[in-house]
Amino acid sequence: MFFCSTAMAAENRDNLFIYIQDEQPGKETKFLLYNQQKIFYQEPAILTDKDVIAVYEKYNSHMSRNMTTIEFADVDKVHKLTKDNVHKLLIIAVNSEVVCVARLMAEITDGKMSVLDTSPTTDLVAKITKIISNRNH
């Protein structure tokens, strides 16, 4: 029974994509739907679940929103992204479904960045943890 459930998890593997929101979309700009709104994004995805090592428990910031820390494997890639994109909106999607739109707040230490989830109901930590734990089996 255990083997069966593991095999099923591997077949139905979810993929995580993190995009930067396109604030000036053109005719050809791709979008995903989120709360019945079009969210335009820049291609390609800046990070995927293959880049993620861990995600840390969120905590409530002073703005009553969910701050989440995500740790990535490639320190240089994260540093370059955070340097150029702090305070831009990130679209975090599982397959083609938007999980949340989060503001990139800062690079904390090497390879880690914090995002401010604009939806107080999203459990971003649980969603990302599930994806990266399935990857390791």
Secondary structure, DSSP 8 states (H G I E B T S, - for coil): -HHHHHHHHHHT---EEEEEB-SS--TT--EEEETTEEEEB-SS-SEEGGGEEEEEEEEE-TTSSEEEEEEES-HHHHHHHHHHHTT-EEEEEETTEEEEEEEEEEE-STTEEEEEES-TT--HHHHHHHHHHHHT-
